[in-house]
Amino acid sequence: MKDYQEYKPLKISGWDLNDTLKFQFDVTDIKPKYNLYLNVRHRDAFEFQNFYLKIFTKMPDGTQKVDLVSMYLSEEDGTWKGMCSGDVCMYSTLIFSRFRFEQTGTYQIMIKHEMRQNKLKNLLDLGLKLEKAPALVKQEAE
């Protein structure tokens, strides 16, 4: 499987609580370990330090698992994480590390926000990046 990366634009009016972002990719090799990153592009006017996401993963056999993830976009002092240019910032964080897929086939990942307000404003894009995890380096004792 080649690395997978896809972005979904969010509405200018805000990401509605009922809007679910859908991603889909095929897994043909279940031997390697993978890393899954969540990428967010946002304006510096985003009003929260973090926000919660509910991530639904649908396996090829139809079974589904659900994870709740808190995505921190800034430090406690308000400094944005990631890289900013003008009023737009880009941040990527590893959400699932060194995992293996259990089945070959088509996977669907659906993401929705789990905040207490209906619309999250100043989020521009949300993306997923799936890549094979690099091999671990074995350290020899001296």
Residue pairs with C-beta under 8 A, 6 or more apart in sequence:
1 25
1 26
1 27
1 28
1 29
1 132
3 129
3 130
3 131
3 132
4 25
4 128
4 129
4 130
4 131
5 127
5 128
5 129
5 130
6 23
6 25
6 127
6 128
7 39
7 41
7 125
7 126
7 127
8 21
8 22
8 23
8 125
8 126
8 127
9 124
9 125
10 19
10 123
10 124
10 125
10 126
11 19
13 119
13 121
14 118
14 119
14 120
14 121
14 123
15 113
15 119
15 120
15 121
15 123
15 126
16 118
16 119
17 112
17 113
17 115
17 117
17 118
17 119
18 112
19 112
20 110
20 111
20 112
21 110
21 111
21 112
21 126
22 108
22 109
22 110
23 108
23 109
23 110
23 111
23 128
24 106
24 107
24 108
24 109
25 106
25 107
25 130
26 105
26 106
26 107
27 60
27 101
27 103
27 104
27 105
27 106
27 107
28 104
29 104
30 100
30 101
30 102
30 103
30 104
31 100
32 100
32 132
32 133
33 98
33 99
33 100
33 132
33 133
34 96
34 98
34 99
34 100
34 101
34 130
34 131
34 132
34 133
35 94
35 96
35 97
35 98
35 99
35 130
35 131
35 132
35 133
36 94
36 95
36 96
36 99
36 128
36 129
36 130
37 92
37 93
37 94
37 95
37 128
37 129
37 130
37 131
38 53
38 69
38 71
38 92
38 93
38 95
38 126
38 127
38 128
39 90
39 91
39 92
39 125
39 126
39 127
39 128
39 129
40 71
40 73
40 90
40 91
40 92
40 123
40 125
40 126
40 127
41 88
41 89
41 90
41 123
41 124
41 125
41 126
41 127
42 73
42 88
42 89
42 91
42 122
42 123
42 124
43 87
43 88
43 89
43 122
43 123
43 124
44 80
44 84
44 87
44 88
44 89
45 87
45 121
45 122
46 73
46 120
46 121
46 122
46 123
47 121
47 122
48 73
48 115
48 120
49 72
49 73
49 74
49 76
49 78
50 70
50 71
50 72
50 73
50 74
51 70
51 71
51 73
51 113
51 115
51 120
52 68
52 69
52 70
52 71
52 113
52 114
52 115
53 68
53 69
53 70
53 71
53 111
53 112
53 113
53 114
54 66
54 67
54 68
54 69
54 111
54 112
54 113
54 114
55 66
55 67
55 68
55 69
55 95
55 109
55 110
55 111
56 64
56 65
56 66
56 108
56 109
56 110
56 111
57 64
57 65
57 66
57 67
57 107
57 108
57 109
58 64
58 107
58 108
58 109
58 110
59 65
59 102
59 103
59 105
59 107
60 103
60 104
60 105
60 106
60 107
61 103
61 105
67 95
68 114
69 95
71 93
72 81
72 93
73 80
73 81
73 82
73 89
73 91
74 80
74 81
75 81
80 89
80 91
81 89
81 91
81 93
82 89
82 90
82 91
82 92
83 89
83 90
83 91
84 90
88 124
92 129
97 133
98 133
101 107
109 128
111 126
113 120
